[in-house]
Amino acid sequence: MSGASGGKVLALAGGVGGAKLALGLARILPPERLTIVVNTGDDEEFHGLHVSPDLDTMTYTLSGWYNRETGWGVAGDSFETLAMLKRLGADAWFNLGDRDFAMHIRRTQLLRQGMTLSQVTSELTGRLGIEHCIVPMSDQPVRTVLETDAGTLSMQEYFVKHRAGPAVRSIRYAGAENAEPSPGFAEALRSADAIVFCPSNPHLSVAPIMAVPGVRDAISGHMACRVAVSPIVGGDAVRGPAGKIMGELGAEVSAAGVAREYRGLCDVLVLDTQDAALSDTIRSVGMTPAVTNTIMQTDDDKIALARTVLQLVESAE
């Protein structure tokens, strides 16, 4: 079955870059052929509410609600609730818009009623008109924890409160040993004809997914064509701290460094035209390089990159 003309695609994603490619894939593939598995290592509780930043970024992106200026949150949102919380003495360093608050209130309500995070995500995405399947990596809590020169920080403390400034010494994924793939993830792993690693932070978005027991082994031994898109272009991340963290953890900050992070998990690495000279190095890591424009500034860019990825899947079969 051809990955680009009839097979099922499993996309692994987190953050803004992951959501951009997922949008492109969703514009090309019908709902029954695409499952988007999203990192939940960033999840945290704020003001008594369960916040799932990567799930929300994906949801807002595919529903058309996302803020194109920031890449996160809801377009045109106001921040009156947050302003009032600050006035009332709350520690409100994490930006949440008023419509965004509604998402977290409803998610928390449903979780307290006994629904799983997968069930809640399906309910919320459906309410916003999304037909494609967006699922959390796990229904059990896994939390990304960074050991830094400023101490032990949660993902949001590091990324938002400290603006990714502290040097990272190590990263762990607390709770991963007790987690399992969500039902939608497990089914997608079984049935996938192609696995796509979206251009997400290798350590903060992809590694938490790989930390869920059984996932790394399932993907490393999978018969599907596995394609990754490098989030590192021209020696740094397109956005976010991926390059900074890679360097602090001793990895080469390049598409070749990404290839080494994904060694054994991917067959093809898509790299930007700026990095074409790294093709031989990527071959030496055991992957086939594919060179194209990977900068996604417009929806047309997202669709074009998604189309390239699907063509690579088809040509590999």
C-alpha positions, 0 to 999 in steps of 0.5 A: 500500500503506497504511503502517499496514495493510500496508506496510513501516516503516523505523525509525531509532533510537539511545538509550533514547528510540529504543528505547522507540518501537521497542518500541511499533512492534514490539508493533503490526507483525509482523516482516516489516513492521518493520526497526529501524536502529540507530546504531553511532557510540557503539560502542567497545572496553572491556577488549578487547571490542566494545561496541555500546551502542545495539544493546544497548539496543535488543536488551535492550528488545525482548527484555524484558531491559532495566533499566526503572530506568536504561533501559540494561543488563540488569535485575537485573544484578550488577557483580562482574566490573567490581569485580574489574577495578577491583581489578586496576587496570583503568580501569573507568569505563564500567559493564558488568554481568555479563550485559552482559559476556556479550553483549560477549564473545560479540559479540567472539568472533563478530566475530573469527570473521569475521562482520559486525556485521549477522550478529552482531546477527542471531545475538544478537537471535535467541538472545534471542527477538527476531523483528523485524529489528534491524540496525546502520547499517553494518558498517564502523566509524563513530565519533562524535567530539566537540570540546569545551572539555575536548578531543577526546572519544569519545561514551562519554568525553563521555557517561559518563566526563564525564557530558556536562558539557563544552561541545560545539564540533563533532561529526564522524563518523570513518570515515563516508566509508569506510562503507556502509549495512549490507545490511539497512539498504540493503534497508529503504531500498529497500522502505520504505513509511514511514520513522520517525525515533524520538525520538533525539538528533539529533546523537549518534544520528541524524546518524551514520546520516545520515553514512553515504554515500548515506543522506541522499540516499536519505531526502531523495528517498524517496517513503515517508511520513517521520515524526519524533518530537521528542526535545525537549519543553518546551524540553529533551530528555526525557532525555540531552544532546540539548538541551544539545548543540543549544544549544551548536551554535547551534540552537534548543532546541525541537521547531522546532529539531528540525524545522530539523535534519530539514529535507528529511528528514521530512514530518511532525513529531510534537511533544508537547502541551506544544509545540502552539504551535510548530505554525505554526513547524514548518509554516514549515520545511516539515513538517506538525506532529502534536500528541500525548502523546510522553512514554513512561513505560509500555509502553502509552504506547509502543504508543499513540505508535507507533499514532499514528505509523502512523496519520499514515503511513496518513492521508498516503498 
